[in-house]
């Protein structure tokens, strides 16, 4: 009887130890890993943000930080160059939206990491023309490697564009904000596979705006080119035009589409000036480009709370207000008053260089 009682006591002790261990395991504070590193500026003066990563344990490659790519990709030409054994895999067939899509080549997943922050695998991509994934031309333009939300969503990212650093953490990041900072705060969500936000323009709201850190758009001014900040869908631009007090702008046509120089526009209670926008009838969603994002001093992509915070202070006024576009607008108005013609003279175009 005593042996049986001792056995019960021993079992209870074991259960108690196991329960205490389980409570400790599930309630202990998670380990917070934070790393500060230099992101890579584009060599072609674009506004893409490149993040250095390692994969296959040692191979290094900068990936463009792209909030509108769902997965991580590398170009098949680069993959073959570094010795990947590519196999045919029709992984993307279920995503296709048109029979004209080219065949895809995809590898099995392999690990990519930043310091000790590790995530799911990377696809090797060739020729896919689907709606949500970068095609081969895009891959060539950005250097052959894309970091998508599969990696981004697991961490918080603080980009300091003033000193080209990025802080990456699986915990909250302390913001080195200035006391007089204004903050353009956006809640983001996924819509149709894209990272989207809602923009409030005074009394109007445009929903499902694509927040795309991996996209730029050039607008032609005769022989001149300039990167634009916002690409409007036709329906969203009509919404803004229906209440003129919300947008003060000059506009003309470039390559058959409207190009808009916005003097001032209140976005989520932040007054933005000197925006270059573009109407693309083929877009079903208005898009914020990487150029708009780089107008700010810092961007905090808070994956934990699904928020994006863009910081601007008076010291950032040159970038934030785009003095070149303001000078263009002033010269353009003066030209119209004096000449009465809407032809763009070279002297005014030079202001956009």
Steps between C-alpha positions, in 0.01 A plus 500: 500500500782737595681426172183572309454833685861593431443423135199736493707769670779454246253522212351820646847650540584414138174651381568810708848541352363451148221753562742755644729451201212547258387817678855637495544413133177659382511809724868596486588814310603425140858575405518832317758510223584839351759582236611828348664487158550714196254447221632540147433806290421428136788553260270654236371778727161337533304498824496125553617372838734200491547276804812279528415137582673164505360173372632151438698571822752730336387648167431873528252692289322835542122466479272789411262567792159453335182523707289403198666167435353213699807274479878523468648448155830486318540504126574165335807636318654603829400169658679303230804723530544413867446128443137425585364180352179635348212263444183558301209561736167642389444647846343819365234337280223561756581873509481560126241741368568467129588209268778717356708459815839347441610184675664546836813348644508473877736336745423336829506736793835588650579722795589868486597702804615835634743447786314245716155590368394211282189455289332275247637412160580678178359417158711497187292681242503513123244658269189495716244758381238473773323788670669492839855395423784691341573393144846441361536857370428638844748257653769626266419862586534448874811283481355152500384458861179601681424484872126467549251500782577138582815634666397859573188408702699316767701804610480872566705730275623852572660669199699814571545654157718777643784262590413196279447263793227248564413359843338155486343336803247238603399743778394862513761756393566825683455787255768773507235759414555874514282702738337692215442199273182464302396141439303370204347193664344226288336171594577232243324182400507245220265544206521281192845383609633856528595712799241780508406807703210745509579864422280780632496817291291746698143372466589230248652158560675282245510139615724212401792726402798285412796576729781386275860549615617305195347719227608817321346675203668748267305780336623661179517877462606521136849351513512534881404230748393524861395241753143539624370463854146371444340310213126567503241269354250691287209439739697620804617813320139573408410468869757765590395725212139492618596708806756751367578647841678177589763534229676803352680402185630573154464233236589422142522191281813288465500199266123527482447480877445775751802616697415700810721739693330530838563825681352382827306196615399402852556129553382362835530852647858547375541779245710381206626746241674462168374150414545357153209272411398308192175352373518146370163375368635144503542508879201383702667620820667826586863435591746668734846453350841467660568862398222626728636292787852636454364853540504436876781486754399164646258216438394263775337188355343356813397144413389428857227765498456514120589868486721711279633826640675755281690771688563854384648798682563859388857396422358272230308777326704489179417134437156509660378798298694439177635849438578414139131440426397813684745703290363329189144594594588864565685529168217321318236737637710801408552361151125451448424853620762663277470290183153348508638179348512160671811383315768398750820701431838339560583755768214370715579135431852561625357562846408130520852368450 
